[in-house]
Amino acid sequence: MSEWKEVLLKDISYFSGDRISISEINNSNYISTENMNPDRGGVSYASSLPTSKTVSKYCSNDILISNIRPYYKKIWFADKEGGCSSDILVIRNKDIVHVDSKFLYYCLYTDNFFDYVMTGAKGAKMPRGDKDEIMNYPLFLPSLTRQQKIASILSNLENKIELNIKIIETLEEMAQTFFRHWFVDLIDNEKTKQLGDYVILNPSTTVKKGTLLKFVDMKALPTRHMSISDENIVEKEYKSGTKFMKNDVLLARITPCLENGKAAFVDFLNEGKVAFGSTEFLVLRANDNSCPQFLYCLIKDPNFHEFAKQSMVGTSGRQRVQNSVLLQYEMPNISKEQMKRFEDITEKWFLQLRKYTFENYILKQTLNYLLPALLSGSIEV
């Protein structure tokens, strides 16, 4: 550590105040808090664009951090030029001779940094980081060569995680495309069936109180991908909650979780094992007329999603799906032969999805172990 020196963030970087014309912005290069993914999950496509003439500008190698609710740990290392909302901090390296921008990014990627930001955050319901305090964040810098070596090691891990995410997204899109092609576009017959003909909703499962089971809360239910990340699965004694088994499909039934697309395919359990979760989950289990893969693709279909939202009742902010109405969702008459062919094709894709999800869990564990060790000099490179 003798070669390492302590600096403050403001000594080596600054908040950029550059602006960019809205004419240069599109859904792939506009960043807001909505399309920054939590827990350092990078960014996704923006669902909408602002109406103002200009927005904040970011450049390649800038570090973008969501300053609303910093505990969500939304951070991204920019690989292109674009624009962002005013709630995004654009941190730019001002000493490229002595500081590697990617190394600086990993210094701010840590739990220590986000904990520090939360300590000085203002606002109870929607805390925001204090920009002056953020710039006083202390960090240690080794030589530029060592910074680059550390950044390279961590980047290789993060790049593999991002590659796996792209594979996961591709596999899910393949399944959804196949679903739409077979069961939406090509089926001409009248909708003579209902959801209740294809599903067992909230099936009865008996578990003795006090039994140690895997537990999934609402926060763990994903919006982007079908598999629940292993780091979000814990073990708890069962007292109450919604019970489910392997290949069940989970759907959030309460606002705003349903609107946000919270849903999952239960692929982390062994055959015959039971887990439990939030009482605000709906559990969909395939009956003899359907298959689990079909049900998952169905609940992610925009038409079904809109129907589920329209079925909600209750006071504003606490509305819930009506189970009886949901079961009346009109569907075509699908033969068992068609359903079996769909299952045979998509089942292997779903198995691959689970494989890459678990691989990312291991990679993230490795990254989280190496990150503080490398940044503290505990591991020599």
N, C-alpha and C positions, 0 to 999 in steps of 0.2 A: 504493500500500500504506500511505500515511500514515494513512488512516482505519481501518486494520485493527489489531486488538489481539490479542495472544496470551493465551490462557487455557488452563487445564487442564480436562479433561472434568468433573472433580468440581466445578469452579466453576459449571457451568451445568446439571448433571444429577445424577441419583442412581439407584441400583439400587432399584427398587420391591420392597417386601416384602409387598404386598397379597395377600390370599387370596380365592378364590371357591369357592362350593359346587359340588360335582360335579353337582348337579341342574341347574345352569345351563350345563353343558358338553355339547357334542355333537361329531360328527365334523367339522363345518365350522369350529368355533371353538377346537378343542383343538390346541395346537402342541407338538410334541416334536422332538428331533433327527431322528427318522425321517421326518417329513413336512415338514421344512424342506429345500428343494432346494439343492444345492451351487451355487457360483459365482453367488451373488446371484439365484438362480432363484425367489425367493418361497416360497410354501407350497402344499401340496396337502391333500386330505382325509386325516384321520387314519384309519388302518386299525383302531385299537382305542382304548379309553378306559381311564384308570386306575381302580383300585378304591378309592382313598383317598376320604375324605369331602370334602377340599378340595384345591385345587391353587393354584399361583401365578396371580395375576390380571394381565392386561394390559388396557389401555384404548386407545381410538382415539388415534393420534398417538404411541404408545409405539414404541420401537425394540427389536426382538427379535433376539438374536444367540445362535447355538448356541455354547456354551462348550466343547464336546468337539471335538477336532481342528479348531482354528480355521482351519487351512489350507484347509478346504472352503469357507470364505467364505459361510456361511449367515447371511443377514441379511434382515429383513423390517420394513417400516414398517406398523404395524397400522392397519387401516381400520375396526376394530370392536372390541368388547369380548369377552374370552374368557379361557381358562385355558391354562397351559403347564406343562411338566415342570420339575423343579428344575435341569436342565442348560441351561435357556434363561435368558439374562440379559435382564431387562426394564429398559431404560434410559429414564428419563422426564425430560423437560425441566423444570427448576425455575425458569427465568427467561424466561417467555413474553413479557415486555415487551421484552427485548433480543435474544432468540434465537428464530429460526424453527425449529420442530421438524423440518420436512422438510429444511432446510439442514443441521441437525445430523445427520440420517440420512445425507445424502450425504457428510459429513465422515467418517463411520464406514464408508461403503460402499467406501472406497478401499483399494487394495493396501497403502498405507502403514500404515493402521490394522491390518489383519490381520497384516502383517509385524511390527508392534510387539507385538501380542498374542502371536504365536508366540515372540518373543524372550524374553518373560517366562513362557512356558508351563511347566507342571510335569507330569512323566510322560513316559516314552519311548514306550510302545506306544499310549497313548491320552492325548495331551497336553491339558491344560486351561489356559485363560487364568487368570492371577492377577488377581483382582478388584481388589485394591489398586493393582496396576500399571496395570491398564486405566484406572482413574480418574485416573491421572497422565498420560494421553495428552495431548500439547499440540496445540492447533489455533488457527487464526486466524479472527477474526470481523470482518466489515465491518459497515456499518450494517444495521439491520433491513430497510430498503427494498432494499438490495442483496442481502441474503441471500434475500429473497423472489423477486427477479428471477432469481437463480442457480437457486434451487430450482424455479422455474417452467420454465426452459429444460430442466433435467435431467429433470423429471417428465414433460414432454411426450414426450421420447425414451423414457423407461421405460414410459410408458402405451402408446405405440405397440408396443413390444416385447411387453407383456402382452396387448394386443389380438390381435397375430399369434399368440401362443401359444394363446389361446382358439380362434382360427380353426383352427389346426393340430389341437388336441384335438377340435374338432367334426368336422373332416374324417375324422380317424382313427376316431372313434366311428361316423360314418356308414358307413365301410367295414366295420367290425367288425359293426355291426348288420345290414348287407346280407349279409355272410358267414353270420352265424348264421341269418338268415331263410331263405336259399337252401339252405345246406348242412348245417344242423343241425336246424332246426325242421320244414322241409317235406319233407325226404327220408325216405321211409318204407322204402325198400328195404334189404335186409340189407347189412351191411358186408362186401362180398365182395372189396374191394380193400385194399391196404396203401399206406403212404406211399411205398414204393419204386416203386409204379406211377406216381407223379406227380412224382418228383423225381430229380435227379442229385445225390448227396451227395458233397461234396468233389471236384468235377470237376478233372481234370488240366489244368493251365495251365503252359506252358513259358515261363520267363523266364531270361535270362542273368544270372548273378551279377555284381553291380556296376552293374546298370541302375538309374537313378534313377527311383523310383516313389513314388506317394503311399502313406503308411503310416498305419494306424489301430491304436492299442493298445487293450487291454481297458478302460482307464479311459475312453476316448472312446466306447465303446459305450453308447448311451442306455438308460434304463429306462422313461422316460415317453413318448417320441416315437420315430417310426420313423427320422427322418433324423439322421445324424451331423453335429454342428455343425462348420462350416468351420474354426473356430479350433482344433479338435482334430485336424485333418488336417495332417500334415507330409510333407515329402519326404525320403526316405532311400535310400541305396544298398541294393539287395536282396541279402541274404546267405542268409536263410532265413525261413520264415514261411508262413502260410496265404495263398494267392493267390485273388483274386476279381475279378469284372468287373461292369459296369453291370447293374442289375436282379437281381443275386444277393441272397440273404437271408443275413444273418449271425446266428448263435445261439451264445451262450456255452455251452460244454459242461462247465464246471468249477464246483464249489461254491465260494463262495456266489453266484457271478455268475449262474448259471442261475436259482437261486431268486429272485434279485433282479429277474429279468426283462430281463436285458441282451440286446438283439437290435436289428437294424437292417436297413433296406432300402437297398441301395447305389444311391443316386441322384445322386452327385456326380461320377461318371466319365462321360467321353464314350464313345461307341460304340467297341468294340474295344480300349479302354485297360484296363490291368491295375493293380491296387493290391495291397498285402499288409498283413497284420496279425498279431496274436497267433496262436501255434500252438494256443491254446485256443479258437479260433473253429471252429464248424462252418459250412460253406458249402452252402447249398441253392440249386440252380439248377433252374428250371422245365424240364421236358421237354415233348414234344409233347402230353401229356395235361393239362397245367396251364398256369398263367400266374404271373408273379412276384407279382402282387398277392394272388392266392389263397394262395400259400405264406406270405407275410408274415402275413396274417390268420390262417392256420392255426396258426402257431407262437405267436401271441398268444392263441389260444383257451385257456381254462382247462383243458379236458379234455386237450388236447395237452400243455400245460405240466405238468400233474400226471403224465401218462404219462412224460414225459421225466425228471422228477425220480425217479420210481420205477425207472427204468432205470439209475440211476447206481450205479457200483461203485467200490471203492477204499477206502483208509484214511480215517478220519474227518478231515474238513477238506480233503481232496484228492480227493474223489470226482469221477468223470467220467461223462458219458453214454456208453452203449454204442451205437455206430453201428448194429451189426447188429440190436439190439433196437428202436432208434428206427425203422428202416425197416419194421418189422413193425407199426407203429401201424395199427390197423384203420380203414378209411375206406369210405364208400359209393361206388358206381359212378356217377361223374359223367360225363355225356356231354360231348363236345367242344363241342357247341352251347351247353350251359349255361355251360361254362367261358369260351367266347368272349364270351357276353353279359356275364358278370361282369367280364371284362377290359375290355370296351368302356365299361362304366359307371364302373368304379373307376380306370381309367388316368388320366383327367383329374383326379380327386381327388388322386392321388399326385403328379401334376405340380404341382398347386397347393401341396401340402405342401412340395415342394422349393423352390418360389418363396418362400414365407413363411419357410422356414428360412434361406435365403440372405439375405433382406431383414433378418432379425433379426441376422445376422452383421454386416452393414454398419451397422445401427443401434447394435449393441454397440461396434463399432470407433469410431464417432462419439462415443458416450457416454464411452468410455474415454479418448478424446483430449481431450474438452472438460472432463471432470471435474477433473483436476489443474490445467488451465489456468484454469478459473473459480475454483477454490478457492484458488489462489495469487495471484489478481489479475492474471495475465498477460494475460487477455482482459477488456477493460472491458465492463460491461453497464450 
